Amino acid sequence: MHDPAKDPRVDSAPVSTGTAGRKEAAPLQSMPSHLARDLCDEEGLAHIVLDGAVYTLRITRSSKLILTK
């Protein structure tokens, strides 16, 4: 499992997300953390299964995540 405390690519400080003033929470040590690019294939796609339902995780060209059923 990925340890964000040991990964220089993961910034643990809260980050402002724009003019709306919303803040992104810092990763918690007690919560599993995964790098999306490590989960996805070279096309930016991954399947995630929850209770038998298959979801598709996709990284867009603008580096956004989309999760669809």
C-alpha positions in Angstrom: 0.0 0.0 0.0 1.1 3.5 -0.7 2.4 5.6 2.2 1.9 9.3 1.5 4.2 10.4 4.3 7.1 8.8 2.4 6.2 10.0 -1.1 7.6 13.3 -2.3 4.8 13.5 -4.9 2.1 13.8 -2.2 1.7 17.2 -0.6 0.3 16.9 2.9 -0.5 20.5 3.4 -4.1 21.8 2.8 -4.4 23.4 -0.6 -6.8 26.2 -1.7 -8.8 25.0 -4.7 -9.6 28.5 -6.2 -11.6 31.6 -5.6 -14.5 29.7 -3.9 -12.3 29.4 -0.8 -12.8 25.7 -0.5 -9.9 23.8 1.0 -8.8 20.2 0.1 -8.2 18.2 3.3 -4.7 16.9 3.9 -4.3 13.1 3.6 -4.9 11.3 6.9 -2.4 8.8 8.1 -5.2 6.5 9.2 -6.9 6.6 5.8 -5.5 4.5 2.8 -4.1 6.7 0.1 -3.4 5.7 -3.5 -1.9 7.6 -6.4 -4.5 7.5 -9.2 -1.9 7.1 -11.9 -0.6 4.0 -10.1 -4.1 2.5 -10.1 -4.8 3.2 -13.8 -3.3 1.7 -16.9 -1.4 3.7 -19.5 -4.7 4.9 -21.0 -5.7 6.3 -17.6 -8.4 3.7 -16.9 -9.0 1.3 -14.0 -11.9 -0.9 -12.8 -13.0 -0.7 -9.2 -15.3 -3.3 -7.8 -17.7 -2.6 -4.8 -20.1 -5.3 -3.7 -20.1 -6.9 -7.1 -20.7 -3.6 -9.0 -17.9 -2.6 -11.4 -17.0 1.1 -11.7 -14.6 2.7 -14.1 -12.1 5.3 -12.9 -10.8 7.5 -15.6 -8.2 10.3 -15.6 -9.1 13.0 -18.1 -6.7 15.0 -20.3 -7.0 17.9 -17.8 -6.0 15.5 -14.9 -9.4 15.2 -13.3 -10.9 12.0 -12.1 -14.2 10.6 -13.3 -15.8 7.5 -11.6 -18.7 5.9 -13.5 -20.8 2.8 -13.0 
